[in-house]
Amino acid sequence: MSRDGPMTRADGEVLPRATTGLPPDHRLLLRARRVTQLAFGSAAERTCSFRYWNGFAEPGGRAGPNPPTIVIRHPGALRAAFFPPSELALCEAFVREDLDVEGDLETVVHFIRDRARYLSAGRLARLASMAARLPPTNGAAADPRSVRRRWIAARRHTRKRDAAAIRHHYDVGNEFYRLWLDRQSVYSSAYFPPGVDDLDVAQEEKLDRICRKLRLGPGERMLDIGCGWGALIRYAARHYGVEATGITLSPSQEAMATRRIVEDGLGEHCRVEIRDYRDLPGRTVFDKVSSVGMFEHVGRAKLREYFAAAFQALRPGGLLLNSGIIELEDARPASLRARVGRGLRGQGRFLQRYIFPDGELLPLAEVVRAAEEEGFETRDVENLREHYMQTVRHWLRRLQAREREAVALAGEARYRAWRLYLAASADAFARASIGMVELLLSKPRADGTSEAPPTRDEIYGVRTTAGRMGRPNRAWPRASG
């Protein structure tokens, strides 16, 4: 394609550069089609369709049956998305409804991420130049309850800033999350054994697996760091007889978890506190500690401090189950061009601004090293990436099925931001850009022993006598500390 000549699509259609004498709307349509061709390839190469504001449609040449359609709402939509060209600008154009998607959003996210590999620095510059010729929009960036400047200017991962970041995400409202999470409100990966596709069942399977991995027994003291709405501590208290404490930084989570504890009649066995992991009292020693979907908020700079706090909270011989999302793509070798392209596109800025302020995903090697440097022994590592992919797809379908209620509770912009975040997460798990790992760590006694199970048979062999919600048919003996 010559820089000064016409743009030719793979199907043979030529998009002329000269627009003199054409009606204004036709000129804008030609310019918009040039932008989409440069950003997404020719129509023959696409796996999704495009429809413009005036009804003109471009079917995707590589699309399957019932392909999704990217809808360009008005002439300035592509300027909003690509001037400047960045992940954040494109996502904000969707949140603001300049662009829309009809059909499967995850498929569109996958297509756009694949096309992003071809956007070199030169191509990005040409894309910005073309987009700048389209009319500007009047809308401001649709940032739902944006991170406030008064605390974003503070040093990252201070107690105050971490609390504000957590509340930005979780205090959207308990009712909003209840629309699309399972009945226990578990906001982390479920576990889908063969033949199980029901989210409620899969989340109970996950809770039971964690209890078995930790070898929980009656009377043991359990700490759950980042306890969410209290599903794990209530399950562990009811079915394994532990005395459970959960900590969170979200007042709305604490309120709902406490209410559910009372409703379940577990007030003598469970409690939830608003507490930072760095503020755990030194005199408190737990038999077992869990942390599920929390350490992504800790950050690289605080990772050793986080594991040190968990290590101090455990008695000798105790176990820590640390479960969370890890970075896979950035841990792999990448060319200079690929690294520069990620930087130019501002990869990850949308999630930082709209969804998880200050969240950091780290490679598994860094996580294990930090844990072992603080004294833990790694006893088991299990990658559950496909389970999280399946979980997020359940969440996305459930959220979209409750669109009207979600918009009423959280607003249109936040609904669209969460919808995009879930679709992008499902795609990232599917393409192995990110993973989900459960680490079972032990705090060895002076003689090197611990309560870590010697084989995985002991983890997966323990079932329940009365179905999934029954008490375990075997309780692990509580070893002396």
C-alpha positions as CSV (number, residue, x, y, z in Angstrom):
1,M,0.0,0.0,0.0
2,S,1.5,3.3,-1.1
3,R,1.4,6.0,1.5
4,D,0.2,8.5,-1.1
5,G,-1.9,6.2,-3.2
6,P,-5.2,4.5,-2.6
7,M,-5.9,2.0,0.1
8,T,-6.7,-1.4,-1.4
9,R,-8.5,-4.1,0.5
10,A,-7.6,-7.7,0.1
11,D,-11.0,-8.3,-1.6
12,G,-10.0,-5.9,-4.3
13,E,-12.0,-2.8,-3.2
14,V,-10.1,0.4,-3.5
15,L,-10.7,3.2,-1.0
16,P,-9.6,6.4,-2.7
17,R,-7.8,9.1,-0.8
18,A,-9.3,12.0,-2.8
19,T,-12.7,12.9,-1.4
20,T,-13.2,16.3,-3.3
21,G,-16.7,16.6,-4.5
22,L,-18.2,13.9,-2.4
23,P,-21.1,14.5,0.0
24,P,-19.8,15.3,3.6
25,D,-21.2,12.1,5.1
26,H,-19.6,10.0,2.3
27,R,-16.3,11.7,2.9
28,L,-16.4,10.9,6.6
29,L,-17.4,7.3,5.8
30,L,-14.4,6.8,3.5
31,R,-12.1,8.3,6.2
32,A,-13.6,6.1,8.8
33,R,-13.1,3.0,6.6
34,R,-9.5,3.9,6.1
35,V,-9.0,4.0,9.9
36,T,-10.6,0.7,10.4
37,Q,-8.5,-0.9,7.6
38,L,-5.3,0.4,9.0
39,A,-6.2,-0.6,12.6
40,F,-7.9,-3.9,11.9
41,G,-6.8,-5.1,8.5
42,S,-9.0,-5.5,5.4
43,A,-12.5,-6.8,5.6
44,A,-11.3,-10.1,4.1
45,E,-8.9,-10.6,7.0
46,R,-11.4,-9.9,9.8
47,T,-13.2,-12.4,12.0
48,C,-15.9,-9.9,12.9
49,S,-18.0,-7.5,11.0
50,F,-18.2,-3.7,11.1
51,R,-21.3,-1.5,10.9
52,Y,-21.0,2.3,10.6
53,W,-23.3,5.0,11.8
54,N,-25.2,5.3,8.5
55,G,-25.9,1.6,8.2
56,F,-23.1,0.7,5.9
57,A,-21.8,-2.8,6.8
58,E,-18.5,-4.6,6.1
59,P,-18.8,-8.4,6.7
60,G,-15.7,-10.1,8.0
61,G,-14.2,-12.4,5.4
62,R,-12.9,-14.8,8.0
63,A,-15.9,-14.7,10.3
64,G,-17.7,-17.9,11.2
65,P,-21.5,-18.2,11.7
66,N,-23.2,-15.5,13.7
67,P,-20.1,-13.3,13.9
68,P,-20.0,-10.4,16.3
69,T,-20.3,-6.9,14.9
70,I,-18.3,-3.8,16.0
71,V,-20.7,-0.9,15.7
72,I,-19.3,2.6,15.0
73,R,-21.9,4.9,16.5
74,H,-21.0,8.2,14.9
75,P,-18.3,9.8,12.7
76,G,-16.1,10.8,15.7
77,A,-16.1,7.4,17.3
78,L,-12.8,6.3,15.7
79,R,-11.1,9.5,16.5
80,A,-12.0,9.0,20.1
81,A,-10.6,5.4,19.9
82,F,-7.4,6.1,18.0
83,F,-6.3,9.7,18.6
84,P,-4.0,8.9,20.3
85,P,-4.0,5.2,19.5
86,S,-3.8,3.3,22.8
87,E,-5.6,0.5,24.7
88,L,-7.0,3.0,27.1
89,A,-8.5,5.3,24.4
90,L,-10.1,2.3,22.6
91,C,-11.6,0.9,25.8
92,E,-12.9,4.3,26.9
93,A,-14.6,4.6,23.5
94,F,-16.4,1.4,24.3
95,V,-17.3,2.5,27.8
96,R,-18.6,5.8,26.5
97,E,-20.7,4.0,23.8
98,D,-18.8,5.6,20.9
99,L,-18.2,2.0,19.9
100,D,-20.4,-0.9,20.7
101,V,-20.3,-4.7,20.1
102,E,-23.3,-6.8,19.1
103,G,-22.6,-10.5,19.8
104,D,-19.8,-12.2,21.6
105,L,-17.5,-9.6,23.2
106,E,-14.7,-12.0,24.0
107,T,-14.4,-12.9,20.3
108,V,-14.0,-9.2,19.5
109,V,-11.4,-8.7,22.2
110,H,-9.4,-11.7,20.9
111,F,-9.6,-10.3,17.3
112,I,-8.4,-6.8,18.4
113,R,-5.5,-8.2,20.5
114,D,-4.4,-10.3,17.5
115,R,-4.5,-7.2,15.2
116,A,-2.5,-5.2,17.8
117,R,0.6,-7.2,17.0
118,Y,0.8,-5.5,13.6
119,L,0.6,-2.0,15.0
120,S,4.3,-0.9,14.8
121,A,5.3,2.6,15.8
122,G,5.0,3.8,12.2
123,R,1.6,2.3,11.8
124,L,0.4,3.8,15.0
125,A,1.6,7.2,13.8
126,R,-0.3,6.8,10.5
127,L,-3.4,5.6,12.4
128,A,-3.3,8.7,14.7
129,S,-2.9,11.0,11.7
130,M,-5.9,9.4,9.9
131,A,-8.1,9.4,13.0
132,A,-7.3,13.1,13.6
133,R,-9.1,13.9,10.3
134,L,-12.4,12.7,11.8
135,P,-14.6,15.1,13.8
136,P,-14.0,15.2,17.6
137,T,-16.6,13.9,20.1
138,N,-18.2,16.0,22.7
139,G,-18.1,13.4,25.5
140,A,-15.6,13.3,28.3
141,A,-13.8,10.2,29.3
142,A,-16.4,7.9,30.9
143,D,-14.4,7.0,34.0
144,P,-16.9,5.5,36.6
145,R,-15.9,6.8,40.0
146,S,-12.3,7.4,38.9
147,V,-9.3,7.0,41.2
148,R,-9.2,10.2,43.1
149,R,-6.2,12.5,42.6
150,R,-6.0,13.2,46.3
151,W,-4.7,9.7,47.0
152,I,-3.3,8.6,43.6
153,A,-0.5,11.1,44.1
154,A,0.5,9.3,47.2
155,R,3.2,6.6,47.3
156,R,1.9,3.3,46.0
157,H,0.9,0.6,48.4
158,T,0.7,2.7,51.5
159,R,-2.0,1.5,53.8
160,K,-4.2,4.5,53.0
161,R,-3.8,4.2,49.2
162,D,-4.3,0.4,49.3
163,A,-7.5,0.8,51.2
164,A,-8.7,3.4,48.7
165,A,-7.8,1.1,45.7
166,I,-9.7,-1.8,47.2
167,R,-12.8,0.2,47.9
168,H,-12.7,1.6,44.4
169,H,-13.2,-1.9,43.1
170,Y,-15.3,-3.7,45.8
171,D,-17.5,-0.9,47.0
172,V,-19.3,-0.7,43.7
173,G,-22.1,-2.3,45.7
174,N,-22.9,-5.8,47.1
175,E,-26.1,-6.0,45.1
176,F,-24.2,-5.4,41.9
177,Y,-21.8,-8.3,42.6
178,R,-24.7,-10.6,43.7
179,L,-26.2,-10.3,40.2
180,W,-23.5,-12.3,38.6
181,L,-21.5,-14.2,41.2
182,D,-22.6,-17.5,42.6
183,R,-24.9,-17.8,45.6
184,Q,-22.0,-17.6,48.1
185,S,-20.5,-14.5,46.4
186,V,-17.1,-16.1,45.7
187,Y,-15.1,-13.6,43.7
188,S,-12.2,-16.0,42.6
189,S,-11.8,-19.0,40.4
190,A,-14.2,-21.9,40.8
191,Y,-13.1,-25.5,40.3
192,F,-14.9,-27.6,37.6
193,P,-14.4,-31.3,38.0
194,P,-15.3,-33.5,35.0
195,G,-19.0,-33.2,34.4
196,V,-19.6,-30.1,36.4
197,D,-20.6,-26.8,34.7
198,D,-22.8,-25.3,37.3
199,L,-21.1,-22.2,38.9
200,D,-22.6,-22.7,42.3
201,V,-21.5,-26.3,42.5
202,A,-18.0,-25.5,41.1
203,Q,-17.5,-22.8,43.7
204,E,-18.4,-25.2,46.5
205,E,-15.9,-27.6,45.0
206,K,-13.3,-24.9,45.2
207,L,-14.0,-24.1,48.8
208,D,-13.8,-27.7,49.8
209,R,-10.6,-28.3,47.9
210,I,-9.0,-25.4,49.8
211,C,-10.1,-26.8,53.1
212,R,-8.7,-30.2,52.2
213,K,-5.4,-28.7,50.9
214,L,-5.0,-26.9,54.2
215,R,-5.9,-30.2,56.1
216,L,-8.3,-28.2,58.3
217,G,-9.5,-29.9,61.5
218,P,-12.0,-29.2,64.3
219,G,-10.8,-26.5,66.7
220,E,-8.1,-25.1,64.4
221,R,-7.6,-21.4,64.1
222,M,-7.8,-20.2,60.5
223,L,-7.1,-16.8,59.0
224,D,-8.3,-15.8,55.6
225,I,-6.5,-12.7,54.2
226,G,-8.7,-10.8,51.8
227,C,-11.8,-12.7,52.8
228,G,-14.2,-11.0,50.4
229,W,-17.8,-11.7,51.5
230,G,-16.8,-14.5,53.8
231,A,-17.7,-17.6,51.8
232,L,-14.5,-19.5,52.7
233,I,-14.5,-18.9,56.4
234,R,-18.2,-19.7,56.7
235,Y,-17.7,-22.9,54.7
236,A,-14.6,-23.9,56.8
237,A,-16.4,-23.2,60.1
238,R,-19.6,-25.1,59.1
239,H,-18.0,-28.2,57.5
240,Y,-14.5,-28.5,59.1
241,G,-15.2,-27.1,62.6
242,V,-12.5,-24.4,62.6
243,E,-12.5,-21.0,64.3
244,A,-12.1,-18.6,61.4
245,T,-11.1,-15.0,61.1
246,G,-11.3,-13.1,57.8
247,I,-9.8,-9.7,57.1
248,T,-10.7,-7.2,54.3
249,L,-10.2,-3.6,53.5
250,S,-13.8,-3.1,52.1
251,P,-16.5,-1.9,54.5
252,S,-19.2,-3.2,52.2
253,Q,-17.7,-6.7,52.2
254,E,-17.3,-6.7,55.9
255,A,-20.9,-5.7,56.5
256,M,-22.3,-8.3,54.2
257,A,-20.0,-11.1,55.5
258,T,-20.9,-10.3,59.1
259,R,-24.6,-10.4,58.2
260,R,-24.2,-13.8,56.5
261,I,-22.3,-15.2,59.5
262,V,-25.1,-14.2,61.8
263,E,-27.8,-15.6,59.4
264,D,-25.9,-18.9,59.3
265,G,-25.7,-19.1,63.1
266,L,-21.8,-19.1,63.0
267,G,-21.3,-16.0,65.1
268,E,-19.3,-18.0,67.7
269,H,-17.0,-19.5,65.1
270,C,-16.4,-16.8,62.5
271,R,-15.7,-13.1,62.5
272,V,-14.6,-10.5,59.9
273,E,-12.5,-7.5,60.5
274,I,-11.5,-4.5,58.4
275,R,-7.7,-4.9,58.7
276,D,-4.6,-4.5,56.6
277,Y,-2.5,-7.6,56.4
278,R,0.4,-5.5,57.7
279,D,-1.6,-4.7,60.9
280,L,-2.1,-8.3,62.0
281,P,-1.3,-8.5,65.8
282,G,2.0,-10.2,66.4
283,R,0.7,-12.2,69.3
284,T,-2.0,-13.9,67.2
285,V,-0.9,-17.3,65.8
286,F,-3.0,-19.3,63.4
287,D,-2.9,-23.0,62.5
288,K,-3.7,-22.3,58.9
289,V,-3.8,-19.3,56.6
290,S,-5.5,-18.8,53.3
291,S,-5.2,-16.0,50.8
292,V,-7.4,-16.3,47.7
293,G,-7.4,-13.7,45.0
294,M,-5.7,-11.1,47.2
295,F,-2.0,-10.9,46.5
296,E,-2.6,-9.4,43.1
297,H,-3.3,-6.2,45.1
298,V,0.0,-6.4,47.1
299,G,2.4,-5.3,44.5
300,R,6.0,-6.3,43.7
301,A,7.5,-3.8,46.2
302,K,5.5,-5.3,49.1
303,L,5.5,-9.0,48.2
304,R,8.1,-10.0,50.8
305,E,6.4,-8.0,53.5
306,Y,3.1,-9.7,52.6
307,F,4.7,-13.2,53.0
308,A,6.5,-12.1,56.1
309,A,3.2,-11.1,57.7
310,A,1.6,-14.5,56.7
311,F,4.7,-16.3,58.0
312,Q,4.5,-14.5,61.4
313,A,0.8,-15.3,61.7
314,L,1.3,-19.0,61.3
315,R,2.4,-21.4,64.0
316,P,5.4,-23.7,63.2
317,G,4.2,-26.6,61.1
318,G,1.2,-24.6,59.7
319,L,0.2,-24.2,56.1
320,L,-0.6,-21.2,53.9
321,L,-2.6,-21.6,50.7
322,N,-1.9,-18.6,48.4
323,S,-4.1,-18.5,45.3
324,G,-4.1,-15.8,42.7
325,I,-3.5,-14.6,39.2
326,I,0.0,-14.6,37.8
327,E,1.6,-13.0,34.7
328,L,2.6,-15.3,31.9
329,E,3.1,-13.2,28.8
330,D,5.6,-10.7,30.3
331,A,7.6,-13.5,31.8
332,R,8.4,-14.9,28.3
333,P,11.1,-13.7,26.0
334,A,9.9,-10.9,23.8
335,S,11.5,-9.0,20.9
336,L,12.3,-5.3,21.3
337,R,9.6,-4.5,18.8
338,A,7.0,-6.4,20.9
339,R,8.1,-4.6,24.1
340,V,8.0,-1.2,22.5
341,G,4.6,-1.9,21.0
342,R,3.2,-2.8,24.4
343,G,4.5,0.4,25.8
344,L,3.2,2.6,23.0
345,R,-0.2,1.0,23.3
346,G,-0.3,1.5,27.0
347,Q,-1.1,-2.1,27.8
348,G,-2.9,-2.5,31.1
349,R,-3.8,1.1,31.6
350,F,-7.6,0.5,31.3
351,L,-7.6,-2.0,34.1
352,Q,-5.4,0.3,36.3
353,R,-7.8,3.3,35.8
354,Y,-11.2,1.6,35.8
355,I,-11.0,-1.7,37.5
356,F,-8.0,-2.5,39.7
357,P,-6.0,0.6,40.7
358,D,-2.4,-0.4,41.6
359,G,-3.0,-4.0,40.9
360,E,0.1,-5.9,39.7
361,L,0.4,-9.4,38.2
362,L,3.8,-11.0,38.8
363,P,5.5,-14.1,37.3
364,L,5.2,-17.2,39.4
365,A,9.0,-17.4,39.9
366,E,8.9,-14.0,41.7
367,V,6.1,-15.1,43.9
368,V,7.7,-18.4,44.9
369,R,11.1,-16.7,45.5
370,A,9.5,-14.0,47.8
371,A,7.7,-16.7,49.8
372,E,10.8,-18.8,50.3
373,E,13.0,-15.8,51.1
374,E,10.6,-15.3,54.1
375,G,11.0,-18.8,55.3
376,F,8.2,-20.8,53.6
377,E,8.7,-24.1,51.9
378,T,6.8,-24.7,48.6
379,R,4.9,-28.0,48.9
380,D,2.5,-27.9,46.0
381,V,1.9,-25.8,42.9
382,E,-1.2,-26.2,40.8
383,N,-2.1,-24.2,37.7
384,L,-5.9,-23.7,37.3
385,R,-5.8,-21.3,34.4
386,E,-8.6,-23.1,32.4
387,H,-10.8,-23.2,35.5
388,Y,-10.6,-19.4,35.9
389,M,-11.3,-18.9,32.2
390,Q,-14.4,-21.0,32.6
391,T,-15.4,-19.1,35.7
392,V,-15.0,-15.6,34.1
393,R,-17.1,-16.8,31.1
394,H,-19.9,-17.7,33.6
395,W,-19.6,-14.3,35.2
396,L,-19.8,-12.5,31.9
397,R,-22.8,-14.4,30.7
398,R,-24.6,-13.8,34.1
399,L,-23.8,-10.1,34.1
400,Q,-25.0,-9.6,30.6
401,A,-28.2,-11.5,31.4
402,R,-28.9,-9.0,34.2
403,E,-27.9,-5.9,32.2
404,R,-31.0,-3.9,33.1
405,E,-30.5,-4.5,36.8
406,A,-26.7,-3.9,36.6
407,V,-27.2,-0.6,34.9
408,A,-29.7,0.5,37.5
409,L,-27.4,-0.4,40.3
410,A,-24.0,0.8,39.0
411,G,-24.7,3.0,35.9
412,E,-24.2,2.3,32.2
413,A,-20.5,3.2,32.2
414,R,-19.6,0.9,35.0
415,Y,-21.6,-1.9,33.6
416,R,-19.8,-1.6,30.2
417,A,-16.4,-1.3,31.9
418,W,-17.0,-4.5,33.9
419,R,-18.4,-6.3,30.9
420,L,-15.2,-5.4,29.0
421,Y,-13.0,-6.3,31.9
422,L,-14.5,-9.8,32.2
423,A,-14.4,-10.4,28.4
424,A,-10.7,-9.3,28.3
425,S,-9.9,-11.5,31.3
426,A,-11.5,-14.6,29.7
427,D,-9.5,-14.0,26.6
428,A,-6.3,-13.5,28.5
429,F,-6.7,-16.8,30.4
430,A,-7.7,-18.6,27.1
431,R,-4.6,-17.4,25.3
432,A,-2.3,-18.1,28.3
433,S,-1.3,-14.4,28.8
434,I,-2.2,-14.8,32.4
435,G,-2.6,-17.9,34.7
436,M,-4.0,-18.8,38.0
437,V,-1.9,-20.7,40.5
438,E,-2.6,-22.3,43.9
439,L,0.6,-22.4,46.1
440,L,0.6,-24.6,49.1
441,L,3.3,-23.4,51.5
442,S,4.4,-24.7,54.8
443,K,6.2,-23.1,57.8
444,P,8.5,-25.9,58.8
445,R,9.1,-26.7,62.5
446,A,12.6,-26.7,63.9
447,D,13.0,-30.4,62.9
448,G,11.8,-29.7,59.3
449,T,8.4,-31.3,59.7
450,S,5.1,-29.7,58.8
451,E,1.5,-30.7,58.2
452,A,1.9,-30.6,54.4
453,P,0.3,-33.7,52.8
454,P,2.9,-36.1,51.6
455,T,1.0,-36.9,48.4
456,R,-1.8,-35.3,46.3
457,D,-3.9,-38.4,47.0
458,E,-4.6,-36.9,50.4
459,I,-5.7,-33.7,48.9
460,Y,-8.1,-35.2,46.3
461,G,-9.0,-38.4,48.1
462,V,-11.0,-36.8,50.9
463,R,-14.7,-36.5,50.0
464,T,-17.8,-35.8,52.1
465,T,-20.3,-38.3,53.5
466,A,-23.4,-36.3,52.9
467,G,-22.7,-34.8,49.5
468,R,-21.0,-31.6,48.7
469,M,-22.4,-29.8,51.7
470,G,-21.9,-32.6,54.2
471,R,-19.2,-32.8,56.9
472,P,-15.9,-34.5,55.9
473,N,-15.8,-38.2,56.5
474,R,-12.3,-37.8,57.9
475,A,-10.8,-35.0,60.0
476,W,-7.1,-34.4,60.0
477,P,-5.5,-34.8,63.4
478,R,-4.3,-31.5,64.8
479,A,-0.6,-31.7,65.2
480,S,1.0,-30.0,68.2
481,G,2.8,-26.7,67.4
